[in-house]
Every structure is written in C-alpha cells, then in structure tokens.
Amino acid sequence: MLPSVSILQQIGLGVLLVIVVLWAVGLIRLTRRGHYGAGAPFSFRRRPPRARIRLDAVPRQTGPGGPASENVDLTPAERQAFDDLVRQLSSRS
C-alpha cells in the first residue's frame, strides 16, 4: 500500500478499476455478438457468421404493389444539358 494515499482513495480506485474491466468485457461481448452468436464468450472455436439480411436504403416503389413508374420525354437540348451535368458531377468524384 502507498503510505500517502488514504484508504478511501484506494477503495475508490479499486471500484473504478472493476467498473472499467466490466465495461470492457461488456463492450467486447456486445461487438462480438453479431459475428459469432451468443455462445461461450471466450471460446477460440470459430463459428460461421450469421446470414445477414440485406436491407435496401430505399424500398422498391414500382411493381405490382407500388405506383406505376413515371417517364418524362426530354427534348434533345434538355438531354444534352443533362448529359453535361452528369459528366461534370462524375468528374468531381
């Protein structure tokens, strides 16, 4: 024990260290849960990852359940302007 540190400070440091260790173990278990399932947390046996369901950012709007797709006819000048805009935007990235 350190002579210059009071007993309350030593108890507080011990409690703080226990909390940090529990937080780290919980964080590791939480991050590994999606990859290996809920099994033995410290087993070195690899499990295949779960099949992940792919969620699209925007659900499909057309088709039998959705509204009909819209179509706009462009004049040649509008089509040329649109093509130029697409070229400008794609050259920036």
N, C-alpha and C positions, 0 to 999 in steps of 0.2 A: 504494500500500500504506500501511496505517496503521503508524506507527512504534512505537506502544505495544502492538501485537498480535504475538505470536510467529508463526513460520511454521507451527507445528503447529496453532495455533488457526485460522489461515487455511485450512489444508488441511481441518481438521475441519468448518469452516463450508461449504466448497465441497462436501464429500462429503454433508453434511446437506442442502444445497440440491438436489443431484442426486437424492437419495433422495425428497425431498418432491415434486419435479416428476414423477418416475417413478410415485410413489404416486397423485398426482392424475390423471395420464394413464390409469393402470390403472383407477382408480375410474370415470372418465368412460366408458371403453370398456366396463366391466362393466355400468354402468347403461344404456347405450345399446344393448347387445347384444340385449336383449329387444324393443326397439322397432323397430330398423332392420335387424336381421340382422347377420351377420358379413361386412361389406364393407369398403370403404375408410373408415377411421375419420374422416377429415377432409373427406369429400366433402359438398358442400352440396345434393346432389341428394336429394330426399325419396323414401323408399320407403314403400309402404303397410305398415301394421303387420301382423304375422303374425296369422293367425286364432288366437285363444286358445281353448283347450279349457276349458270351464266345468266345474269340479269342485264338486259339491254338498258341503256340510258333512257331511251325514248321508246315506248312500246309501239308496235306496228299499228298504224292508223287506217290503212286501206285493207280491203279484203271483204269477205262476206259479213263480218261483224262491224266493220267500220264504215265511215263515209266514203263515197266514191272519190277517186283521185281527181285532182283538178289539172287542167292543161291550159297553158296560155300560149297563143301563137305570137311570135315575135317578128317584127319586121327585120329585114337584113341589116339595117343600121343599128337596131337595138341588139341584135345578135352579135354584131361586130363589137359594139361597146361592151357587152357582157364578156365576150372573149378577152378583150383587152384588160378588163378589170380582173378577171381570173388570172391572167398572166402576171399582172402587177402584184397581186396578193400572193401568188405562189412563188414569185422570185424573191420576196422578202423573207420567206421562211427557210 
